[in-house]
């Protein structure tokens, strides 16, 4: 059911403006966007630093992968639990605790003296992000209403996309400048002053909110959901990287009974009127459940494209991390422009906006693949910029508006739990999408000679185009037939 100002006020406990203000302003949005930007940035920025980490810490290839994967798995697996903690104990409180943990873990990552230590600290960083990020959409859903909420979700989508896009540029620039000889450590040190400032401002600018129903954390449900998500994401990402050993298939198969056990446990708690980790009645909303499926397909196509494009630019075309980052800025330009116009586009296109964006993204991917094939190894890389702009436009039209529409279908009393589910879908889809892309890209790469990359790049984009088209179809069913 769609939330509005009245329902938000009636179901929320403790939604109060910060001291000294007449009501929540845009300061709350600014602070939670800082948290969003940092956590998404750290998902992508580490890819650029892997060569430096290997050289400095004598990390093996497997250890280097775990530096990236460990963060992503912990981030994805913990968000449902993180969202529920926000509903129960206060979204501002959990956001602040997550920000504190993320900042401290970033400092530990920067100080790591060995690869194994860095992996552990990255897992801690991902776990802290999983506590912080679900509160972001939950806070936006209860603090802002009407047109203000729509604008807030547009900003959220803009920040998510730009953090992913600019992760390459920022990481490449920091490593290239090599401040004080710190090389890769600067990508973590930059989080410290930003996180500290956000922590100081959080109690001043963000009002507290929590679910009115109360209850206790479902520890068994939290364990089942976490183990299930770890089994899915880790088996797919590491299985692809290690050429699908038997353990990866067994772990993936184990996720099925684990997931079924989680659902059965949640239903049992609801029958007994005990507080579940995630209220399954959330999925009775057509907008939320179908929209979540559309988000899954869309983010499978979006996040993994950054990974694929970085491989093509740096290994296929020989660009440095900084040069590749400049190409990514073009993608960001299209994203920024369409995100800023998405409110006006929504007024003109209505519900069709959610299906038009993925179609444009698919078109951008097809044109990008065709251009890369035409360029070969000698053509000027500038020719690839126009289709990247088109792809960025499709991303900007979809990310924020679709996320806002999906969360509008959830009851406000479960705002952070719904946010946790949405964020789990987003981040999990990125990780799984990378595994899917790798499954088709690397076999097509053959001997990994430069002339092999345009072909492999195009082959890798095929499943992403399919995901885009599927998302465009799925989101059409978010509304009843008579309203389409």
LINZIDA-V158064 format. One record per residue. N is the residue number from 1. RES is the residue in three letters. SS is DSSP state (alpha for helix, beta for strand, coil for the rest). Layout:
BEGIN
n=N res=RES ss=SS
n=N res=RES ss=SS
END
This chain:
BEGIN
n=1 res=UNK ss=coil
n=2 res=UNK ss=coil
n=3 res=UNK ss=coil
n=4 res=UNK ss=coil
n=5 res=UNK ss=alpha
n=6 res=UNK ss=alpha
n=7 res=UNK ss=alpha
n=8 res=UNK ss=alpha
n=9 res=UNK ss=alpha
n=10 res=UNK ss=alpha
n=11 res=UNK ss=alpha
n=12 res=UNK ss=beta
n=13 res=UNK ss=beta
n=14 res=UNK ss=coil
n=15 res=UNK ss=coil
n=16 res=UNK ss=coil
n=17 res=UNK ss=coil
n=18 res=UNK ss=coil
n=19 res=UNK ss=coil
n=20 res=UNK ss=coil
n=21 res=UNK ss=coil
n=22 res=UNK ss=coil
n=23 res=UNK ss=coil
n=24 res=UNK ss=coil
n=25 res=UNK ss=coil
n=26 res=UNK ss=alpha
n=27 res=UNK ss=alpha
n=28 res=UNK ss=alpha
n=29 res=UNK ss=alpha
n=30 res=UNK ss=alpha
n=31 res=UNK ss=alpha
n=32 res=UNK ss=alpha
n=33 res=UNK ss=alpha
n=34 res=UNK ss=alpha
n=35 res=UNK ss=alpha
n=36 res=UNK ss=alpha
n=37 res=UNK ss=alpha
n=38 res=UNK ss=alpha
n=39 res=UNK ss=alpha
n=40 res=UNK ss=alpha
n=41 res=UNK ss=alpha
n=42 res=UNK ss=alpha
n=43 res=UNK ss=alpha
n=44 res=UNK ss=alpha
n=45 res=UNK ss=alpha
n=46 res=UNK ss=alpha
n=47 res=UNK ss=alpha
n=48 res=UNK ss=alpha
n=49 res=UNK ss=alpha
n=50 res=UNK ss=alpha
n=51 res=UNK ss=alpha
n=52 res=UNK ss=alpha
n=53 res=UNK ss=alpha
n=54 res=UNK ss=alpha
n=55 res=UNK ss=alpha
n=56 res=UNK ss=alpha
n=57 res=UNK ss=alpha
n=58 res=UNK ss=coil
n=59 res=UNK ss=coil
n=60 res=UNK ss=coil
n=61 res=UNK ss=alpha
n=62 res=UNK ss=alpha
n=63 res=UNK ss=alpha
n=64 res=UNK ss=alpha
n=65 res=UNK ss=alpha
n=66 res=UNK ss=alpha
n=67 res=UNK ss=alpha
n=68 res=UNK ss=alpha
n=69 res=UNK ss=alpha
n=70 res=UNK ss=alpha
n=71 res=UNK ss=alpha
n=72 res=UNK ss=alpha
n=73 res=UNK ss=alpha
n=74 res=UNK ss=alpha
n=75 res=UNK ss=alpha
n=76 res=UNK ss=alpha
n=77 res=UNK ss=alpha
n=78 res=UNK ss=alpha
n=79 res=UNK ss=alpha
n=80 res=UNK ss=alpha
n=81 res=UNK ss=alpha
n=82 res=UNK ss=alpha
n=83 res=UNK ss=alpha
n=84 res=UNK ss=alpha
n=85 res=UNK ss=alpha
n=86 res=UNK ss=alpha
n=87 res=UNK ss=alpha
n=88 res=UNK ss=alpha
n=89 res=UNK ss=alpha
n=90 res=UNK ss=coil
n=91 res=UNK ss=alpha
n=92 res=UNK ss=alpha
n=93 res=UNK ss=alpha
n=94 res=UNK ss=alpha
n=95 res=UNK ss=alpha
n=96 res=UNK ss=alpha
n=97 res=UNK ss=alpha
n=98 res=UNK ss=alpha
n=99 res=UNK ss=alpha
n=100 res=UNK ss=alpha
n=101 res=UNK ss=alpha
n=102 res=UNK ss=alpha
n=103 res=UNK ss=alpha
n=104 res=UNK ss=alpha
n=105 res=UNK ss=alpha
n=106 res=UNK ss=alpha
n=107 res=UNK ss=alpha
n=108 res=UNK ss=alpha
n=109 res=UNK ss=alpha
n=110 res=UNK ss=alpha
n=111 res=UNK ss=alpha
n=112 res=UNK ss=coil
n=113 res=UNK ss=coil
n=114 res=UNK ss=coil
n=115 res=UNK ss=alpha
n=116 res=UNK ss=alpha
n=117 res=UNK ss=alpha
n=118 res=UNK ss=alpha
n=119 res=UNK ss=alpha
n=120 res=UNK ss=alpha
n=121 res=UNK ss=alpha
n=122 res=UNK ss=alpha
n=123 res=UNK ss=alpha
n=124 res=UNK ss=alpha
n=125 res=UNK ss=alpha
n=126 res=UNK ss=alpha
n=127 res=UNK ss=alpha
n=128 res=UNK ss=alpha
n=129 res=UNK ss=alpha
n=130 res=UNK ss=alpha
n=131 res=UNK ss=alpha
n=132 res=UNK ss=alpha
n=133 res=UNK ss=alpha
n=134 res=UNK ss=alpha
n=135 res=UNK ss=alpha
n=136 res=UNK ss=alpha
n=137 res=UNK ss=alpha
n=138 res=UNK ss=alpha
n=139 res=UNK ss=alpha
n=140 res=UNK ss=alpha
n=141 res=UNK ss=alpha
n=142 res=UNK ss=alpha
n=143 res=UNK ss=alpha
n=144 res=UNK ss=coil
n=145 res=UNK ss=coil
n=146 res=UNK ss=alpha
n=147 res=UNK ss=alpha
n=148 res=UNK ss=alpha
n=149 res=UNK ss=alpha
n=150 res=UNK ss=alpha
n=151 res=UNK ss=alpha
n=152 res=UNK ss=alpha
n=153 res=UNK ss=alpha
n=154 res=UNK ss=alpha
n=155 res=UNK ss=alpha
n=156 res=UNK ss=alpha
n=157 res=UNK ss=alpha
n=158 res=UNK ss=alpha
n=159 res=UNK ss=alpha
n=160 res=UNK ss=alpha
n=161 res=UNK ss=alpha
n=162 res=UNK ss=alpha
n=163 res=UNK ss=alpha
n=164 res=UNK ss=alpha
n=165 res=UNK ss=alpha
n=166 res=UNK ss=alpha
n=167 res=UNK ss=alpha
n=168 res=UNK ss=alpha
n=169 res=UNK ss=alpha
n=170 res=UNK ss=alpha
n=171 res=UNK ss=alpha
n=172 res=UNK ss=alpha
n=173 res=UNK ss=alpha
n=174 res=UNK ss=alpha
n=175 res=UNK ss=alpha
n=176 res=UNK ss=alpha
n=177 res=UNK ss=alpha
n=178 res=UNK ss=coil
n=179 res=UNK ss=alpha
n=180 res=UNK ss=alpha
n=181 res=UNK ss=alpha
n=182 res=UNK ss=coil
n=183 res=UNK ss=alpha
n=184 res=UNK ss=alpha
n=185 res=UNK ss=alpha
n=186 res=UNK ss=alpha
n=187 res=UNK ss=alpha
n=188 res=UNK ss=alpha
n=189 res=UNK ss=alpha
n=190 res=UNK ss=alpha
n=191 res=UNK ss=alpha
n=192 res=UNK ss=alpha
n=193 res=UNK ss=alpha
n=194 res=UNK ss=alpha
n=195 res=UNK ss=alpha
n=196 res=UNK ss=alpha
n=197 res=UNK ss=alpha
n=198 res=UNK ss=alpha
n=199 res=UNK ss=alpha
n=200 res=UNK ss=alpha
n=201 res=UNK ss=alpha
n=202 res=UNK ss=alpha
n=203 res=UNK ss=alpha
n=204 res=UNK ss=alpha
n=205 res=UNK ss=alpha
n=206 res=UNK ss=coil
n=207 res=UNK ss=coil
n=208 res=UNK ss=coil
n=209 res=UNK ss=coil
n=210 res=UNK ss=beta
n=211 res=UNK ss=beta
n=212 res=UNK ss=coil
n=213 res=UNK ss=coil
n=214 res=UNK ss=coil
n=215 res=UNK ss=coil
n=216 res=UNK ss=coil
n=217 res=UNK ss=coil
n=218 res=UNK ss=coil
n=219 res=UNK ss=alpha
n=220 res=UNK ss=alpha
n=221 res=UNK ss=alpha
n=222 res=UNK ss=alpha
n=223 res=UNK ss=alpha
n=224 res=UNK ss=alpha
n=225 res=UNK ss=alpha
n=226 res=UNK ss=alpha
n=227 res=UNK ss=alpha
n=228 res=UNK ss=alpha
n=229 res=UNK ss=alpha
n=230 res=UNK ss=alpha
n=231 res=UNK ss=alpha
n=232 res=UNK ss=alpha
n=233 res=UNK ss=alpha
n=234 res=UNK ss=alpha
n=235 res=UNK ss=alpha
n=236 res=UNK ss=alpha
n=237 res=UNK ss=alpha
n=238 res=UNK ss=alpha
n=239 res=UNK ss=alpha
n=240 res=UNK ss=alpha
n=241 res=UNK ss=alpha
n=242 res=UNK ss=coil
n=243 res=UNK ss=coil
n=244 res=UNK ss=coil
n=245 res=UNK ss=coil
n=246 res=UNK ss=alpha
n=247 res=UNK ss=alpha
n=248 res=UNK ss=alpha
n=249 res=UNK ss=alpha
n=250 res=UNK ss=alpha
n=251 res=UNK ss=alpha
n=252 res=UNK ss=alpha
n=253 res=UNK ss=alpha
n=254 res=UNK ss=alpha
n=255 res=UNK ss=alpha
n=256 res=UNK ss=alpha
n=257 res=UNK ss=alpha
n=258 res=UNK ss=alpha
n=259 res=UNK ss=alpha
n=260 res=UNK ss=alpha
n=261 res=UNK ss=alpha
n=262 res=UNK ss=alpha
n=263 res=UNK ss=alpha
n=264 res=UNK ss=alpha
n=265 res=UNK ss=alpha
n=266 res=UNK ss=alpha
n=267 res=UNK ss=alpha
n=268 res=UNK ss=alpha
n=269 res=UNK ss=alpha
n=270 res=UNK ss=alpha
n=271 res=UNK ss=alpha
n=272 res=UNK ss=coil
n=273 res=UNK ss=coil
n=274 res=UNK ss=coil
n=275 res=UNK ss=coil
n=276 res=UNK ss=coil
n=277 res=UNK ss=coil
n=278 res=UNK ss=coil
n=279 res=UNK ss=coil
n=280 res=UNK ss=alpha
n=281 res=UNK ss=alpha
n=282 res=UNK ss=alpha
n=283 res=UNK ss=alpha
n=284 res=UNK ss=alpha
n=285 res=UNK ss=coil
n=286 res=UNK ss=alpha
n=287 res=UNK ss=alpha
n=288 res=UNK ss=alpha
n=289 res=UNK ss=alpha
n=290 res=UNK ss=alpha
n=291 res=UNK ss=alpha
n=292 res=UNK ss=alpha
n=293 res=UNK ss=alpha
n=294 res=UNK ss=alpha
n=295 res=UNK ss=alpha
n=296 res=UNK ss=alpha
n=297 res=UNK ss=alpha
n=298 res=UNK ss=alpha
n=299 res=UNK ss=alpha
n=300 res=UNK ss=alpha
n=301 res=UNK ss=alpha
n=302 res=UNK ss=alpha
n=303 res=UNK ss=alpha
n=304 res=UNK ss=alpha
n=305 res=UNK ss=alpha
n=306 res=UNK ss=alpha
n=307 res=UNK ss=alpha
n=308 res=UNK ss=alpha
n=309 res=UNK ss=alpha
n=310 res=UNK ss=alpha
n=311 res=UNK ss=alpha
n=312 res=UNK ss=alpha
n=313 res=UNK ss=alpha
n=314 res=UNK ss=alpha
n=315 res=UNK ss=alpha
n=316 res=UNK ss=alpha
n=317 res=UNK ss=coil
n=318 res=UNK ss=coil
n=319 res=UNK ss=coil
n=320 res=UNK ss=coil
n=321 res=UNK ss=alpha
n=322 res=UNK ss=alpha
n=323 res=UNK ss=alpha
n=324 res=UNK ss=alpha
n=325 res=UNK ss=alpha
n=326 res=UNK ss=alpha
n=327 res=UNK ss=alpha
n=328 res=UNK ss=alpha
n=329 res=UNK ss=alpha
n=330 res=UNK ss=alpha
n=331 res=UNK ss=alpha
n=332 res=UNK ss=alpha
n=333 res=UNK ss=alpha
n=334 res=UNK ss=alpha
n=335 res=UNK ss=alpha
n=336 res=UNK ss=alpha
n=337 res=UNK ss=alpha
n=338 res=UNK ss=alpha
n=339 res=UNK ss=alpha
n=340 res=UNK ss=alpha
n=341 res=UNK ss=alpha
n=342 res=UNK ss=alpha
n=343 res=UNK ss=alpha
n=344 res=UNK ss=alpha
n=345 res=UNK ss=alpha
n=346 res=UNK ss=alpha
n=347 res=UNK ss=alpha
n=348 res=UNK ss=alpha
n=349 res=UNK ss=alpha
n=350 res=UNK ss=alpha
n=351 res=UNK ss=alpha
n=352 res=UNK ss=alpha
n=353 res=UNK ss=alpha
n=354 res=UNK ss=alpha
n=355 res=UNK ss=alpha
n=356 res=UNK ss=alpha
n=357 res=UNK ss=alpha
n=358 res=UNK ss=alpha
n=359 res=UNK ss=alpha
n=360 res=UNK ss=alpha
n=361 res=UNK ss=alpha
n=362 res=UNK ss=alpha
n=363 res=UNK ss=alpha
n=364 res=UNK ss=alpha
n=365 res=UNK ss=alpha
n=366 res=UNK ss=alpha
n=367 res=UNK ss=alpha
n=368 res=UNK ss=alpha
n=369 res=UNK ss=alpha
n=370 res=UNK ss=alpha
n=371 res=UNK ss=alpha
n=372 res=UNK ss=alpha
n=373 res=UNK ss=alpha
n=374 res=UNK ss=alpha
n=375 res=UNK ss=alpha
n=376 res=UNK ss=coil
n=377 res=UNK ss=coil
n=378 res=UNK ss=coil
n=379 res=UNK ss=coil
n=380 res=UNK ss=coil
n=381 res=UNK ss=alpha
n=382 res=UNK ss=alpha
n=383 res=UNK ss=alpha
n=384 res=UNK ss=alpha
n=385 res=UNK ss=alpha
n=386 res=UNK ss=alpha
n=387 res=UNK ss=alpha
n=388 res=UNK ss=alpha
n=389 res=UNK ss=alpha
n=390 res=UNK ss=alpha
n=391 res=UNK ss=alpha
n=392 res=UNK ss=alpha
n=393 res=UNK ss=alpha
n=394 res=UNK ss=alpha
n=395 res=UNK ss=alpha
n=396 res=UNK ss=alpha
n=397 res=UNK ss=alpha
n=398 res=UNK ss=alpha
n=399 res=UNK ss=alpha
n=400 res=UNK ss=alpha
n=401 res=UNK ss=alpha
n=402 res=UNK ss=alpha
n=403 res=UNK ss=alpha
n=404 res=UNK ss=alpha
n=405 res=UNK ss=alpha
n=406 res=UNK ss=alpha
n=407 res=UNK ss=alpha
n=408 res=UNK ss=alpha
n=409 res=UNK ss=coil
n=410 res=UNK ss=coil
n=411 res=UNK ss=coil
n=412 res=UNK ss=alpha
n=413 res=UNK ss=alpha
n=414 res=UNK ss=alpha
n=415 res=UNK ss=alpha
n=416 res=UNK ss=alpha
n=417 res=UNK ss=alpha
n=418 res=UNK ss=alpha
n=419 res=UNK ss=alpha
n=420 res=UNK ss=alpha
n=421 res=UNK ss=alpha
n=422 res=UNK ss=alpha
n=423 res=UNK ss=alpha
n=424 res=UNK ss=alpha
n=425 res=UNK ss=alpha
n=426 res=UNK ss=alpha
n=427 res=UNK ss=alpha
n=428 res=UNK ss=alpha
n=429 res=UNK ss=alpha
n=430 res=UNK ss=alpha
n=431 res=UNK ss=alpha
n=432 res=UNK ss=alpha
n=433 res=UNK ss=alpha
n=434 res=UNK ss=alpha
n=435 res=UNK ss=alpha
n=436 res=UNK ss=alpha
n=437 res=UNK ss=alpha
n=438 res=UNK ss=alpha
n=439 res=UNK ss=alpha
n=440 res=UNK ss=alpha
n=441 res=UNK ss=alpha
n=442 res=UNK ss=alpha
n=443 res=UNK ss=alpha
n=444 res=UNK ss=alpha
n=445 res=UNK ss=alpha
n=446 res=UNK ss=coil
n=447 res=UNK ss=coil
n=448 res=UNK ss=coil
n=449 res=UNK ss=coil
n=450 res=UNK ss=alpha
n=451 res=UNK ss=alpha
n=452 res=UNK ss=alpha
n=453 res=UNK ss=alpha
n=454 res=UNK ss=alpha
n=455 res=UNK ss=alpha
n=456 res=UNK ss=alpha
n=457 res=UNK ss=alpha
n=458 res=UNK ss=alpha
n=459 res=UNK ss=alpha
n=460 res=UNK ss=alpha
n=461 res=UNK ss=alpha
n=462 res=UNK ss=alpha
n=463 res=UNK ss=alpha
n=464 res=UNK ss=alpha
n=465 res=UNK ss=alpha
n=466 res=UNK ss=alpha
n=467 res=UNK ss=alpha
n=468 res=UNK ss=alpha
n=469 res=UNK ss=alpha
n=470 res=UNK ss=alpha
n=471 res=UNK ss=alpha
n=472 res=UNK ss=alpha
n=473 res=UNK ss=alpha
n=474 res=UNK ss=alpha
n=475 res=UNK ss=alpha
n=476 res=UNK ss=alpha
n=477 res=UNK ss=alpha
n=478 res=UNK ss=alpha
n=479 res=UNK ss=coil
n=480 res=UNK ss=coil
n=481 res=UNK ss=alpha
n=482 res=UNK ss=alpha
n=483 res=UNK ss=alpha
n=484 res=UNK ss=coil
END
